Amino acid sequence: MTSPQINAGRLLASLHALGQIGALPGGGVNRLALSDADREGRDWTVARMRELSMRVDIDAIGNIVGTFPGTEDLPPVMVGSHIDTVRTGGLYDGNYGVLSGLEVVTALREAGVQPRRPLAVAVFTNEEGARFQPDMMGSLVYVGGLPLPDALATCDADGVSVQAELQRIGYQGTAPVGAPLVDSYVELHIEQGPVLEQLGLQIGVVEGVQGISWTEFTVEGQSNHAGTTPMALRHDAALVAAQVAVFMRALSARLGGRQLATVGAVRLSPNLVNVIAQKAVFTVDLRNTDSAALAQAESDLHAYAQQAAQAEGVRITSRTLARFEPVAFDPMVVNLVEQQTQALGCTYQRMPSGAGHDAQMLARVCPSAMVFVPSVGGLSHNVREHTAPADLQRGAQVLLQVVLALANRPSQLLPLNFYAPLP
Amino acid sequence: MTSPQINAGRLLASLHALGQIGALPGGGVNRLALSDADREGRDWTVARMRELSMRVDIDAIGNIVGTFPGTEDLPPVMVGSHIDTVRTGGLYDGNYGVLSGLEVVTALREAGVQPRRPLAVAVFTNEEGARFQPDMMGSLVYVGGLPLPDALATCDADGVSVQAELQRIGYQGTAPVGAPLVDSYVELHIEQGPVLEQLGLQIGVVEGVQGISWTEFTVEGQSNHAGTTPMALRHDAALVAAQVAVFMRALSARLGGRQLATVGAVRLSPNLVNVIAQKAVFTVDLRNTDSAALAQAESDLHAYAQQAAQAEGVRITSRTLARFEPVAFDPMVVNLVEQQTQALGCTYQRMPSGAGHDAQMLARVCPSAMVFVPSVGGLSHNVREHTAPADLQRGAQVLLQVVLALANRPSQLLPLNFYAPLP
């Protein structure tokens, strides 16, 4: 028995092989959930699992779980992610987590290592939400956060349901949803942001997923001639939208920490050069890892929006488009990721995830954490998404070490003091 | 011979009769330049002129001039405006100036009054510019500001030319463009703004047309994930657009006077809630009656835009969409309007025109001025455009008095001291 090692060439080859399926002419991948390309990607992945003698289970929402047996019949340590992509996606988002899981199994087999607990590699259905909403659908259903019938009844923009597409592509399985219970979950993913690259670090030890608050504001003012309406008599909907956007940048600076604020979408009516806008509809995307700070940002946003609207004599209303509380990963699993990262001599930092991931769903039912590797230029959901091969290798090796430690640990549950925090 | 008087009922009836042509189901008028409805409106107006025994001349750009003879063969005093409308226009914009001119002729005939100089009523082609650009096309060609062939070659969005449409509707005439010379020009128009109504005044004595500066800015930043890009690493095109909009409101307050500033159009790309905008295209509409102040506002705008772009690390470029220097009307004609308004006991103020009008073109070739009446709610280019009948009557009576004074004055040219300014 040798020490199991990630084979970077083999991992890269598998990423490129899966990336051929749904490949776009100019690079990148279009493998929308439950499309023909997704079916082909699933077929390819299931074939890899069978080649590794894994048991393959498919549940009613199309989640695929491949299991490599342990020496004992215990709940499995699960790794995984998703293989669906946005319309113009890259090779790594999701796929890297799934294929690294298979590479871990391959490396264990190669080294003749069978851990105490089974090792499960999960492919969750429709993580991206690019075709069917909500995103993270498969993992949400898996943990009981969304009733299966509701998920199956969800339709895409053409009115085609998840149920119909699952049946069409042959991936509505019979395995019970969310069973058996999982011992613990670790997801390896590209960062999808610029932080690790900017800081020159190799690994992100992900402590949690930040909370998200999306609000859409509608400002209703009075349309008028830009040349004949004195400034003092205006009720300019566009101005209030602009004021809120400027305020949010200042607010994020004032709140500091990890407060993010983005006004990414604005629609004016009538949107003409010489007409004062009657209406402005705009969105505010707030994120914070701290629940109280996120609530404070929301409160400050609404107070300012009301005040700005009143000063301009316009009406403002808002509706919540999305709201997720921050998720904190299990401190013991996070500590384990940090220990193994250190043991491998990788540079790293503890950090939150800015984007949502299947791991935040699994965190509801078992101790979970994530490992990040750098994204070149911070690009993601983009055909130019890229991570250097050495970074891909390092991330997968960390995953392997963490999974082995979890699978081989003596107790069935993670004791609170099993992995001491680092100094 | 009695003193000529405007007949409000007759004037109103003519406004409603013309308003039937191109009438919209829910109220208002759609009589785009050189459309079938425009032809029908022209036919109706020419028929009215002939009923008044006026000579009708139509030039090569389709301007219609009806002339009521004077006792002497002198250059005519001209009144007029346009009868084309925007797609969702009202009954008064333009039409009121033309039909008041015909009502003046009717009242003179009724009273048996023939002034010394001829009285011309002009209908200028395509003032609105809603179908063919530039706006004020007919009057611009009339005064030699745009070569006739250029105007005729102009095409609408469907590629149909002014020339083709003039021929199709039978309004490409043979009268020489811009001949004979005009003695003086007075245009009666609804204010298209809220100022007179807000101040409770009956007449606006229009001293000139404010200058206009339209600029389109393009900001190019970097598209990135709203959840994973730290605030300090952002290059947010939308933020810079918002900052400029907020700055322009502050700048107009700081410059004071008659400085107007409007950001009416904004387009973001990709315009998604969770993506930092890569691109923002927005417009700034600046207006001022003072040429130097307008130039200062432009200069401050560009300086701020550059500074904001630099601070955010984005590229900003701009192009001028339109630029008109302020027009000052002839002080003697303006004084005459003021005197006659006072003589009729009307409340009034001297004011600039916020919108462009044919009068600003005629001002290039003869002493000119305008008379405004209130617009209810300041609404214009709107099916709800409205002016009270009493206001319509008062405005037309002022026009009649001014025209009579101009037409009967002894000297051919307006002597500089003929009409002394009021205290």
Interface residues (C-beta under 8 A of the other chain):
Chain A: E191 Q192 G193 P194 V195 Q198 Q210 I212 W214 E216 S223 N224 H225 A226 G227 T228 T229 P230 M231 L233 D236 A238 L239 A241 A242 Q243 A245 V246 R249 S252 A253 Q259 L260 A261 T262 V263 G264 A265 V266 R267 L268 N271 L272 V273 N274 V275 I276 A277 T283 D285 R287 L321 S353 G354 A355 G356 G378 L379 S380 H381
Chain B: E191 Q192 G193 P194 V195 Q198 Q210 I212 W214 E216 N224 H225 A226 G227 T228 T229 P230 M231 L233 D236 A238 L239 A241 A242 Q243 A245 V246 R249 S252 A253 Q259 L260 A261 T262 V263 G264 A265 V266 R267 L268 N271 L272 V273 N274 V275 I276 A277 T283 D285 R287 L321 S353 G354 A355 G356 G378 L379 S380 H381 N382
